[in-house]
Amino acid sequence: MIGRFATGVAVVTTRLDGVDHAMTVNSLTSVSLDPLLVLFCADRRARFHDAVLRAGVWGVSVLPASMEEASRFCAHRGRPLDGHLSRWAHHRGASGVVLFDDALATVVAETTDTHPGGDHTIVVGAVVSLATPSDGAPLIYHDAAYRTL
């Protein structure tokens, strides 16, 4: 049933001990406007999980339809970490996290709280910065497939 709920697609990044980590998510939402809070859900089995919890800071790049390849790549388990994000134009946001240049929106957040959620951890963060670097059709995930508007 939940697969019938269309969601946007984003890549969440973090940096720990000089290494960039990334994970594709579609569990991203606004929590509060005052203070400005967002959340995403991190799979406890992913190496990204421990890295983002230890780092305490993370970036979000909301993907346009043109970045489906980046979404697929960052969703793949066990990929090498060395230079793995270099194939997409990016810059470093506050605290050094990777943000994709072609993203529809970017956010940098500092973790304020975590909550257990089954096989995931719900990670809540205070927004440090946000931007809307590009326009275009969003990448959508619906019924086990990528879609666009």
N, C-alpha and C positions, 0 to 999 in steps of 0.2 A: 504494500500500500504506500509506504513512504517514498518508494521509487517513482511514484506518479506525481510527487511534489517537485516542480521545477525549481532548481537553485542556480545561482551564479557559481562560478568557479574561481578560486583564488590560489595563489601559492604563498604559503607562510614561510618565512626564512628566519634564521637566527645565526649568530656567530659565537662560537665557543672555542677558546684556546687557538684562535687564528684560523679556524676551519668553518667554512660556510655549510649550513645544513638547510634543507628545504623539504617541504611536504605539500602536496596538493590537498586542498580542502574544499568542501562545499558546505561545511558546518560553520559558517561565519555569520555573526549577527551583531547588531547594535544592542547594547544592554541599557545604557543610560545616557541622557543628554547632559545631566549635571550631577556628578562629574561625567565627562565624556568617557564612556567605557565600551569596549567591544569584547567579543569572545569567539573562540574557535575550539573545536574538539580535536585532541591529539590521540591517535591510536597508541596505546601503551606498548604494543609490540614493536613499534617503529623506533629506530635509533634516534629519530628526530625528537621523540617524546622526552627522553632524558636530557638531550642537549638544550631544548627550549626551556625546560624547567630549571636547569642549572644556570643558563645564561640570564634569564629574567627579563629579556628584551627580545622583541620580535617585530618583523615587518610583514606587511600584507600587500600583495600586488593582485588587484582584481583584474582578471584576464579578459582581453578582448577575444573575439572569435579567431583572430589571426594567430593566437598563441596556444592553440590546441596542442601542438607538439610539446610545448613547455609543460603543460598540464600533464600530459601522458608521461613524460620523462620523470617529473617530480613525484608521480604516483608510483613509480616502479621501485620495488624494494631491492636493496643490496647494490645499488649502483655505486661506482667509485665516487668519492667526494672531491678528489683533487681536480679543481677547475671545472666541475660539472655544470656550473651555471654560466660559464663564459660564452656559450653559443648564443646567448640572448643579450642584447644591449641592456646594460644595467648601471646603476650608480649605488653608492652607499648612503643610506639615510642616517639619521641620528643613531648613535651607538654602533655604527658600522654595519648594520644589516643590509643585505642586498634588496634592492627594489628595482623592478623591471621598468625600463624607460617607456615602453609601449603600453603599460598598464592603464586601465581606465581610471583607477583610483589607487592610491597608496596610503598606507597607514603605518606608523611606527608606534608601538605600544610597550609599556613596561608592565610586567605581570603584577597584579595586585592580589589575586586569589586563584586558587585551584580547587576543583571539586571532583570527587570520583564520579564516574558515569559509566558503569559497566566496564567494558574493555577499553574505554577511552578516559581521558582526563579533560574536564572542561577548564579551559585556561581563560581567565578574565584579565584584561589589561586596560590601564589608563592610557589614553591617546596622548602621545608626545608631539606628533606631527601628522599632517595629512595633506594630500595633494590630489589633483586630477590632471595627470600629465598628458592624456590623450583622449580622443573621442573615438567612437566607433561602436559597432555591434558587440554586445557582451557574449562571452562564451557561457552557454547554459548546459546543465546536465539534467536530463529527464528520461525516465524509463530506460535506464542503463545505457544511455547514449549521449554523446555530445550533440548539441543543437545550437542554433543561433536565432536571433529575432529577424 
